[in-house]
Amino acid sequence: MANVQVKSFRAYWSNWKTSWRWSAGGKSSISLPVTFRLVLASGSSKRDCMVGQWKRGRMSNGSSVDKFSDWEADGPESAYWWNGDKMSSAGYGEWDSAGLVATFEDDPGFHGAEGDLYMGDILGGPGYFQFRTRVVKKDSSLTTLAEINWWMRIDVPNPGKGGLWWSYSDQKPKTWQELEDG
């Protein structure tokens, strides 16, 4: 039986990172760094939980379009950044020495893209690209122990010369102290 309880699960968003192409054939980047911090309750075991992220929406970079009509794993191997035994190559995570505090990093957006940039709803309209970041119990139930839902939109038809980008979530504190104060 899984012995795990979540004390807190929070996210902290940094400022957007942008780097626009300055010549024809150049590449542009825009991303939103986010750090997730999971604190397990005393007596919990990190081996009894899994942490991962799912995505839904549409992305295009001027040369290709990716559509995620239903919730899909946001990682190359699986949705789980931590599978109860090891870290995946996504989520850039680490646990403290006691195994009760984990930190994960994500940087969604475009890196070295050509052309216009769009990240939003599946139909390419005014809605948002969606993320669901979860801590689940590692057993057959996969019970959700904690969840952060967040959204972002990038609409840059001409990188470096105009466009909009923004994000929001169901919890978005400004400092680590706010994270701890809950």
Long-range contacts (C-beta under 8 A, 24 or more apart in sequence): 1-139, 2-45, 2-48, 2-49, 2-137, 2-138, 2-139, 3-43, 3-44, 3-45, 3-48, 4-40, 4-41, 4-44, 4-45, 4-46, 4-48, 4-49, 4-137, 4-138, 4-145, 5-40, 5-41, 5-43, 5-44, 5-145, 6-38, 6-39, 6-40, 6-41, 6-44, 6-49, 6-135, 6-145, 6-146, 7-39, 7-40, 7-41, 8-37, 8-38, 8-39, 8-146, 8-179, 8-180, 8-182, 9-36, 9-37, 9-38, 9-39, 9-135, 9-145, 9-146, 9-147, 9-148, 10-36, 10-37, 10-148, 10-171, 10-173, 10-179, 10-182, 11-35, 11-36, 11-37, 11-133, 11-148, 11-150, 11-169, 11-171, 11-172, 12-37, 12-173, 12-175, 12-176, 12-179, 13-167, 13-169, 13-172, 16-165, 17-107, 17-109, 20-159, 20-160, 21-114, 21-159, 21-160, 22-160, 25-114, 26-114, 27-112, 27-113, 27-114, 28-110, 28-112, 28-113, 28-114, 28-117, 28-156, 28-159, 28-160, 29-109, 29-110, 29-111, 29-112, 29-113, 30-109, 30-110, 30-117, 30-154, 30-156, 30-159, 30-165, 31-107, 31-108, 31-109, 31-110, 31-111, 32-107, 32-108, 32-109, 32-152, 32-165, 32-167, 33-105, 33-106, 33-107, 34-105, 34-106, 34-107, 34-108, 34-150, 35-103, 35-104, 35-105, 36-103, 36-104, 36-105, 36-106, 36-133, 36-148, 37-101, 37-102, 37-103, 37-176, 37-179, 38-101, 38-102, 38-103, 38-104, 38-135, 38-146, 39-100, 39-101, 40-99, 40-100, 40-101, 41-100, 42-100, 44-100, 45-99, 46-82, 46-84, 46-95, 46-99, 46-100, 46-102, 47-84, 47-85, 47-138, 48-84, 48-137, 48-138, 48-139, 49-82, 49-84, 49-135, 49-136, 49-137, 49-138, 49-145, 50-80, 50-82, 50-83, 50-84, 50-135, 50-136, 50-137, 50-138, 50-142, 51-80, 51-81, 51-82, 51-91, 51-93, 51-102, 51-104, 51-133, 51-134, 51-135, 51-136, 52-78, 52-79, 52-80, 52-81, 52-82, 52-91, 52-133, 52-134, 52-136, 53-79, 53-81, 53-90, 53-91, 53-106, 53-131, 53-132, 53-133, 53-134, 54-79, 54-131, 54-132, 54-134, 55-108, 55-129, 55-130, 55-131, 55-132, 56-122, 56-129, 56-130, 56-132, 57-119, 57-120, 57-121, 57-122, 57-127, 57-128, 57-129, 57-130, 58-118, 58-119, 58-120, 58-121, 58-122, 58-123, 58-124, 58-129, 59-110, 59-118, 59-119, 59-129, 60-116, 60-117, 60-118, 60-124, 61-110, 61-113, 61-114, 61-115, 61-116, 61-117, 62-113, 62-114, 62-115, 62-116, 62-117, 63-113, 63-114, 63-115, 67-122, 68-122, 69-122, 71-132, 74-106, 74-108, 74-131, 83-138, 84-138, 108-152, 109-152, 109-154, 110-154, 116-156, 116-157, 116-158, 116-159, 117-154, 117-155, 117-156, 117-159, 117-163, 118-154, 118-155, 118-156, 119-152, 119-153, 119-154, 120-153, 120-154, 120-155, 127-153, 128-152, 128-153, 129-153, 129-154
